[in-house]
Amino acid sequence: MSSERSLTARVLARCALLAAVGAVVALLFAVGSGSLVVIVAGFLELVVWAAGLWWFVAYRGLVRVLGAFLAVAAPVGVLVLFVYRDLWLTALLLFLLWGAALVLAREALRRAHAQRAQRPQQVPRPRRPVLIMNPKSGGGKVGRFGLVERAERLGARVVLLDPAVHADVAALAREAVADGADLLGVAGGDGTQALVAAVAAEHGLPFLVICAGTRNHFAMDLGLDRSDPARCLDALTDGEELRVDLGEVAGRAFVNTVSFGVYADIVQRPEYRDDKAGTMLNLLPDLLVGEGVRRVDARIDGRVDDPAPASLSGQQALLVSNNPYASPAELDGGGRRSRLDGGVLGVLGIRVESATQAADLAVRGSQSTGLTVLTARRVEVTSDHPQRDQDEIPVAVDGEALQMPTPVVCTLRPGALRVLVPRDRPGVGAPAIPRMDWRLLAALAFNRGERDSGEHGSRGRDSGGQAHD
């Protein structure tokens, strides 16, 4: 870490610990003013809210209505209680102190972590770039941002897909390589990105990501500007190169995630694309608590924290990611991975079968028995029905709905992909961080940050860091 950044991270870490201590002190001094009521009420509200949410998603009819009522009434009831008992100031103080502690802690770790970013390599300008563009992707971003015209002005050859005809984009990429392309790029969703990225990695060519898809998770983790896909083309004239990992599932490449279980079952349905929320609410009761629902099992090999293989059984949902996400909470639309060159897969397993387990997950988070968070170098997934082990199971690969025969094996090819990115990327200033580690924060606060950062950095090839400067 540079001395200036080290000092800033250390100060933030100390402020975070001070805020956390302040929350505890405020709690102790306010016991007579009802702080215990605040804690108990907050705990019960979380339990009731989680139970209500479970009933809402896992059942239909009156049970779903009751669940929706509890999920809304629980937080409202707590607020009313705090106002009625004149405890809202105590609750607000505790909330602000603890919230400040978390915000400061995350920023301290973020700043400490940023210095372990991979340094981009300067590369010559490509002479014969070929870009494959899907005009339908992202609701028509190719046309809306004038990507074809801009790419051709910069000297690229554009292969524009015909929306009315199914195209084998991997075959198109191989044809481009045979014709002498020295760079392959894609304007499309992450699933299409992965197919062409595999061809680029196979031939050792640089790969250009143009974020013209819907969510563009891969582009976000590269620091690209998702609001303006045209800026990605700046890499053709003023670019630098990153080495990132490429995932493989049953021989097919993926850049983000492979999902098994509930989500994979849902995305198989044709109606999901047009009505995601409605399809999920309609299918979840059968997938979560229905009779004969197929769960998945997994064997986890090459773990970072423990060399012994691990087994997961009867998982309702299993997600394998190309490098771990910062935390399970980071798996929503705004979630980011700490790095893309860590050389390990992230593994997230979920098994929640009752309102009690849902409440336990809400209260204990990653410590709950219903949630498993691991890292691995190889994951083998099978059905939990032995007699069906040779069956195909639903798999969602970067959001694409597929069927694959079991066992389905996920691995990682470290540093296999050369990604050409613009020198100016707005996302590199806000790197993700590993999930909260108070011991690391304390080490950083008390002048052990340099030593511990080095130790953590040596493990970072397995569990943390940042894939871009």
C-alpha positions in Angstrom: 0.0 0.0 0.0 1.2 3.5 -0.7 1.8 5.5 2.5 -1.0 7.9 1.8 -3.5 5.2 1.1 -2.2 3.2 4.0 -2.7 6.1 6.4 -6.2 6.8 5.1 -7.2 3.1 5.4 -5.8 3.0 8.9 -7.7 6.1 10.0 -11.0 4.8 8.6 -10.4 1.4 10.3 -9.9 3.1 13.6 -13.0 5.3 13.1 -15.0 2.2 12.3 -13.9 0.4 15.5 -14.6 3.6 17.5 -18.2 3.8 16.1 -18.7 0.1 16.9 -17.5 0.7 20.5 -19.8 3.7 20.6 -22.8 1.6 19.7 -22.0 -0.8 22.5 -21.4 2.0 25.0 -24.7 3.7 24.0 -26.4 0.4 24.4 -25.1 -0.1 27.9 -25.9 3.5 29.1 -29.3 3.3 27.6 -30.4 0.1 29.3 -32.7 2.0 31.6 -34.1 3.9 28.7 -35.4 0.8 27.0 -32.5 -0.3 24.8 -33.2 -3.9 25.6 -36.7 -3.4 24.2 -35.1 -2.0 21.1 -32.9 -5.0 20.7 -35.6 -7.6 21.4 -38.1 -5.8 19.2 -35.6 -5.6 16.4 -34.7 -9.3 16.7 -38.4 -10.4 16.7 -39.2 -8.1 13.8 -36.4 -9.7 11.8 -37.7 -13.2 12.6 -41.3 -12.4 11.8 -40.3 -10.7 8.6 -38.2 -13.6 7.4 -41.0 -16.1 8.3 -43.6 -14.0 6.5 -41.3 -13.7 3.4 -40.9 -17.5 3.4 -44.6 -18.1 3.5 -45.1 -15.6 0.7 -42.7 -17.2 -1.7 -43.2 -20.9 -0.8 -47.0 -21.1 -0.6 -50.1 -20.0 -2.4 -53.5 -18.8 -1.4 -54.3 -17.7 2.1 -50.8 -18.6 3.4 -49.2 -16.4 0.8 -51.5 -13.5 1.8 -50.6 -14.0 5.5 -47.0 -14.1 4.6 -47.2 -10.8 2.7 -49.1 -9.2 5.6 -46.4 -10.3 8.2 -43.5 -9.2 5.9 -45.0 -5.7 5.8 -46.5 -5.5 9.3 -43.4 -6.6 11.1 -41.2 -3.5 10.3 -44.2 -1.2 10.6 -45.1 -2.6 14.0 -41.6 -2.1 15.3 -41.6 1.6 14.2 -45.0 2.1 15.9 -43.7 0.5 19.1 -40.6 2.7 19.1 -42.7 5.8 18.7 -45.3 4.7 21.3 -42.6 3.9 23.9 -40.6 7.0 23.0 -37.6 4.8 22.1 -37.1 6.1 18.6 -34.1 8.3 19.6 -32.4 5.3 21.2 -33.1 3.1 18.2 -31.9 5.9 15.8 -28.7 6.4 17.8 -27.9 2.7 17.8 -28.7 2.4 14.1 -26.6 5.4 13.1 -23.6 4.3 15.1 -23.6 0.7 13.9 -24.4 1.8 10.3 -21.4 4.2 10.5 -19.2 1.4 11.8 -20.1 -0.8 8.8 -19.7 1.9 6.2 -16.3 3.0 7.6 -15.1 -0.6 7.9 -16.0 -1.4 4.3 -14.3 1.7 3.0 -11.2 1.0 5.1 -10.9 -2.5 3.7 -11.8 -1.3 0.2 -8.9 1.2 0.3 -6.5 -1.4 1.7 -7.5 -3.9 -0.9 -7.3 -1.6 -3.9 -3.5 -1.6 -3.9 -3.5 -5.3 -4.8 -5.1 -4.6 -8.1 -3.8 -6.3 -11.2 -1.7 -3.9 -13.2 -2.9 -3.7 -16.9 -0.4 -4.3 -19.6 0.1 -1.9 -22.4 -0.5 -3.5 -25.8 -0.2 -2.3 -29.4 -3.4 -1.3 -31.3 -5.1 -4.3 -33.0 -4.9 -4.2 -36.8 -7.7 -6.6 -37.8 -10.4 -6.5 -35.0 -13.6 -8.4 -35.6 -16.7 -7.6 -33.5 -19.8 -9.7 -33.3 -22.9 -7.7 -32.5 -26.4 -8.8 -31.6 -28.9 -6.0 -32.5 -31.6 -7.4 -30.1 -29.4 -7.6 -27.1 -30.2 -5.2 -24.2 -33.3 -3.9 -25.9 -31.5 -2.7 -29.0 -28.4 -1.1 -27.6 -26.4 -1.8 -30.7 -28.6 0.5 -32.8 -29.4 3.0 -30.1 -25.7 3.8 -29.4 -24.6 3.6 -33.0 -22.1 0.8 -32.2 -21.8 -0.5 -35.8 -20.9 2.8 -37.3 -18.5 3.8 -34.5 -16.7 0.4 -34.6 -16.3 0.6 -38.4 -14.9 4.1 -38.2 -12.3 2.8 -35.8 -11.2 0.1 -38.3 -13.1 -2.9 -37.0 -15.0 -5.4 -39.1 -18.5 -5.9 -37.7 -20.5 -9.2 -38.0 -24.1 -8.2 -37.4 -26.3 -11.1 -36.3 -29.7 -11.6 -38.0 -32.3 -11.7 -35.2 -34.6 -13.9 -37.3 -31.9 -16.6 -37.8 -30.2 -18.6 -35.0 -26.5 -18.0 -35.3 -23.6 -20.1 -33.9 -21.5 -17.2 -32.6 -18.6 -19.5 -31.7 -18.4 -20.7 -35.3 -18.5 -17.1 -36.5 -15.6 -16.3 -34.2 -13.6 -19.2 -35.4 -14.2 -18.1 -39.0 -13.0 -14.6 -38.1 -9.8 -16.1 -36.6 -9.3 -18.2 -39.8 -9.6 -15.0 -41.8 -6.8 -13.3 -39.8 -8.6 -11.5 -37.0 -6.2 -10.4 -34.2 -8.9 -9.4 -31.8 -12.4 -10.8 -31.1 -15.2 -8.8 -29.5 -18.9 -9.0 -28.7 -21.7 -6.6 -28.2 -24.2 -8.7 -26.5 -25.2 -10.4 -23.3 -22.9 -12.3 -20.9 -23.8 -15.7 -22.4 -22.7 -14.6 -25.9 -19.7 -13.0 -24.4 -18.6 -16.3 -22.9 -18.9 -18.2 -26.1 -16.7 -15.8 -28.1 -14.3 -15.4 -25.1 -13.7 -19.2 -25.2 -12.6 -18.9 -28.9 -10.4 -15.9 -28.1 -8.7 -17.8 -25.2 -8.3 -20.9 -27.4 -6.3 -18.9 -29.9 -4.6 -16.6 -27.5 -6.2 -13.5 -28.9 -7.3 -10.4 -27.0 -11.0 -10.1 -26.3 -13.1 -6.9 -26.3 -16.2 -6.7 -24.1 -18.9 -4.3 -25.3 -21.6 -4.0 -22.7 -24.7 -4.1 -24.9 -26.5 -6.8 -22.8 -29.2 -6.3 -20.1 -27.1 -6.5 -16.9 -23.5 -6.8 -18.2 -22.1 -8.3 -14.9 -18.8 -9.2 -16.6 -18.4 -5.6 -17.9 -19.2 -4.2 -14.5 -16.4 -6.2 -12.8 -14.0 -5.1 -15.5 -14.8 -1.5 -14.6 -16.5 -0.6 -17.9 -19.1 2.1 -18.4 -22.4 0.1 -18.6 -24.4 3.3 -19.3 -22.6 4.0 -22.5 -21.5 0.9 -24.5 -19.8 3.1 -27.1 -17.1 3.9 -24.6 -15.9 0.3 -24.6 -14.8 0.8 -28.2 -12.2 3.3 -27.0 -10.1 0.2 -26.2 -9.4 -0.2 -30.0 -7.4 3.0 -30.0 -6.4 3.6 -26.4 -6.5 0.2 -24.7 -4.7 -1.9 -22.1 -4.9 -5.6 -21.4 -6.0 -7.6 -18.3 -5.5 -11.3 -17.7 -8.6 -12.8 -16.2 -9.9 -16.3 -15.4 -12.3 -18.2 -17.5 -14.8 -20.7 -16.0 -15.8 -24.0 -17.6 -18.9 -26.1 -17.0 -19.0 -29.4 -18.8 -16.6 -28.0 -21.4 -18.6 -24.8 -22.0 -17.1 -21.4 -21.0 -18.7 -19.0 -18.6 -17.6 -15.6 -17.4 -19.9 -15.0 -14.5 -22.0 -17.8 -12.9 -23.4 -21.3 -13.3 -26.7 -21.9 -11.4 -28.3 -25.2 -10.4 -31.6 -25.8 -8.6 -34.4 -23.4 -8.3 -33.1 -20.6 -10.4 -32.0 -22.9 -13.2 -35.5 -24.5 -13.2 -37.2 -21.1 -13.4 -35.2 -19.8 -16.3 -36.0 -22.9 -18.4 -39.6 -21.6 -18.7 -40.3 -19.6 -21.9 -42.6 -17.2 -20.0 -39.7 -16.2 -17.7 -38.2 -13.7 -20.2 -41.5 -11.7 -20.5 -42.6 -11.9 -16.8 -39.8 -12.7 -14.5 -41.5 -11.8 -11.2 -44.8 -13.5 -12.1 -43.1 -16.7 -13.3 -41.0 -16.9 -10.1 -44.0 -16.4 -7.8 -46.0 -19.0 -9.7 -43.2 -21.7 -9.7 -41.5 -21.2 -6.3 -44.1 -23.1 -4.2 -43.6 -26.2 -6.3 -39.8 -25.8 -6.4 -39.3 -25.1 -2.7 -41.8 -27.4 -0.9 -43.5 -29.4 -3.6 -43.5 -33.2 -3.6 -40.7 -34.9 -5.6 -38.7 -31.8 -6.1 -35.2 -32.6 -7.3 -32.4 -31.1 -5.3 -28.8 -31.1 -6.2 -25.7 -32.5 -4.5 -22.1 -31.2 -4.9 -18.6 -32.3 -4.2 -16.2 -29.4 -3.6 -12.5 -30.0 -4.3 -9.5 -27.7 -4.0 -10.9 -25.5 -1.2 -8.7 -22.7 -0.1 -9.3 -22.8 3.7 -9.3 -26.6 3.9 -7.6 -29.1 1.5 -10.2 -31.8 2.3 -13.1 -32.2 -0.1 -16.5 -31.0 1.0 -19.9 -32.3 0.2 -23.2 -30.5 -0.1 -26.4 -32.4 -0.2 -30.0 -31.6 -1.0 -29.4 -28.0 -2.0 -32.3 -26.1 -3.3 -30.0 -23.7 -5.1 -26.4 -23.9 -5.9 -24.4 -21.1 -7.6 -20.8 -21.5 -8.9 -19.1 -18.3 -9.9 -16.0 -17.4 -11.8 -14.1 -16.1 -8.7 -16.1 -15.4 -5.5 -18.4 -12.5 -5.0 -17.6 -10.1 -2.1 -20.4 -11.6 0.0 -23.7 -13.5 -0.6 -25.5 -10.2 -0.4 -23.5 -9.1 -3.5 -25.3 -11.6 -5.8 -28.1 -9.2 -6.7 -28.0 -7.0 -9.8 -25.4 -4.6 -8.2 -23.2 -7.3 -6.8 -19.5 -7.4 -7.7 -16.6 -9.8 -7.5 -13.6 -8.8 -5.6 -11.3 -10.0 -8.4 -11.4 -11.8 -11.7 -7.9 -13.3 -11.5 -8.0 -15.1 -8.2 -7.8 -18.6 -9.7 -10.7 -20.1 -7.7 -14.5 -20.6 -8.0 -17.0 -19.2 -5.6 -19.6 -21.6 -4.3 -22.9 -20.6 -2.7 -25.3 -23.3 -1.6 -28.8 -22.6 -0.1 -31.1 -25.1 1.6 -34.1 -23.5 3.4 -37.2 -25.7 3.9 -39.2 -23.9 6.6 -40.1 -20.6 8.1 -37.8 -21.4 11.0 -34.8 -22.0 8.7 -35.6 -18.8 6.9 -35.6 -16.9 10.2 -32.3 -18.5 11.1 -30.8 -17.4 7.8 -32.0 -13.8 8.3 -30.6 -13.6 11.8 -27.3 -15.5 11.5 -26.5 -14.8 7.8 -23.5 -16.8 6.6 -23.3 -18.6 9.9 -26.7 -20.2 9.3 -26.8 -23.9 8.4 -29.1 -23.0 5.4 -26.3 -21.1 3.7 -22.9 -22.5 2.6 -20.2 -20.2 1.2 -17.0 -21.8 0.0 -14.2 -21.4 -2.6 -13.0 -24.3 -4.7 -11.0 -25.2 -7.8 -13.4 -27.9 -8.9 -17.1 -28.5 -8.3 -19.0 -31.7 -9.3 -22.8 -31.4 -9.3 -25.3 -34.3 -9.4 -28.9 -34.9 -8.7 -29.9 -35.9 -5.2 -31.8 -38.9 -6.6 -29.3 -41.7 -7.1 -31.4 -43.4 -9.7 -31.4 -40.2 -11.8 -27.7 -39.5 -11.8 -27.5 -40.1 -15.6 -30.4 -37.7 -16.2 -29.9 -34.2 -17.6 -30.5 -31.4 -15.1 -31.4 -27.8 -15.7 -28.4 -25.5 -15.6 -28.3 -21.7 -16.1 -24.9 -20.6 -17.6 -24.5 -16.8 -17.5 -28.3 -16.6 -17.6 -28.7 -19.0 -20.5 -31.1 -21.9 -19.9 -29.4 -25.3 -20.7 -29.8 -29.0 -19.9 -26.6 -30.9 -19.0 -26.0 -34.6 -18.1 -24.9 -35.4 -14.6 -22.3 -35.2 -13.2 -21.8 -31.6 -14.2 -18.2 -30.5 -13.5 -17.2 -26.8 -13.1 -13.6 -25.8 -13.2 -11.5 -22.7 -13.8 -8.8 -21.8 -16.3 -6.6 -19.2 -14.4 -5.5 -16.3 -16.5 -6.8 -17.9 -19.7 -8.5 -14.8 -21.1 -6.8 -11.6 -22.4 -9.3 -8.8 -22.1 -8.7 -5.5 -23.9 -10.2 -2.6 -22.0 -10.2 1.2 -22.4 -7.6 3.0 -20.4 -10.3 5.2 -19.0 -12.8 3.0 -17.1 -15.2 4.6 -14.6 -15.7 1.4 -12.6 -12.1 1.0 -11.4 -12.4 3.6 -8.7 -14.9 1.6 -6.7 -13.5 -1.9 -6.3 -15.4 -4.6 -4.4 -14.0 -6.0 -1.2 -14.1 -9.4 0.6 -16.9 -9.9 3.0 -16.5 -8.2 6.4 -13.6 -9.4 8.4 -13.3 -7.6 11.8 -10.0 -9.2 12.6 -8.4 -7.9 9.5 -9.9 -4.5 10.2 -8.4 -4.5 13.7 -5.0 -5.5 12.3 -5.3 -2.6 9.8 -6.3 -0.2 12.5 -3.5 -1.0 14.9 -0.6 -0.7 12.5 -0.5 -4.3 11.4 -2.2 -3.6 8.1 1.0 -3.8 6.0 2.0 -7.2 7.4 -1.5 -8.6 7.4 -2.2 -7.2 3.9 0.8 -9.0 2.7 -0.3 -12.3 4.3 -3.8 -11.8 3.0 -2.5 -10.9 -0.4 -0.6 -14.2 -0.6 -3.9 -15.9 0.0 -5.5 -13.4 -2.4 -4.9 -15.6 -5.4 -7.4 -17.8 -3.8 -9.9 -15.6 -2.0 -9.6 -11.8 -2.6 -8.2 -8.9 -4.5 -9.3 -6.9 -7.5 -9.1 -7.8 -11.2 -8.4 -4.3 -12.4 -6.5 -1.3 -11.5 
